[in-house]
Amino acid sequence: MLISKEVKKIENHKKPSEPSEAERWALKDVPTSQLVEELVNRTGVTAESSWWCRMSSYHIIIRINLNKEDCPQCLR
């Protein structure tokens, strides 16, 4: 029972705008490319990509237009 109380205590201290622990871990195994594709299909989201030959990788910059009240606290 101590474990369930500890989990409940942690959940009660999260900020209202934060996802629950289960919601955060739900995206853990989703490929990054799938997450990027989902984001860029939303209104107010744009992405720029460039191929870096020396590193053999794409670099992607994602821009998201949000109202002040919609911006996550950690980015303010």
QUIBEL-V802177 format. One line per field, one symbol per residue. ss: DSSP state (H for helix, E for strand, L for the rest). phi: phi as a letter, one per 30 degrees, with the letter a starting at -180 (. if undefined). psi: psi as a letter, one per 40 degrees, with the letter a starting at -180 (. if undefined). A space follows every 50 residues. Layout:
ss=???
phi=???
psi=???
This chain:
ss=LHHHHHHHHHHHLLLLLLLLHHHHHHLLLLLHHHHHHHHHLLLLEEEEEE EELLLLEEEEEEEELLLHHHLLHHHL
phi=.dddddddddddcddeddddedddddcecdeedddddddddcdicbbbbb ccddchadcccccbcbdedcdeedcd
psi=ddddddddddddeiideiiiddddededehiddddddddeeihehiihii hhddefiihhhhhhhiideehidee.
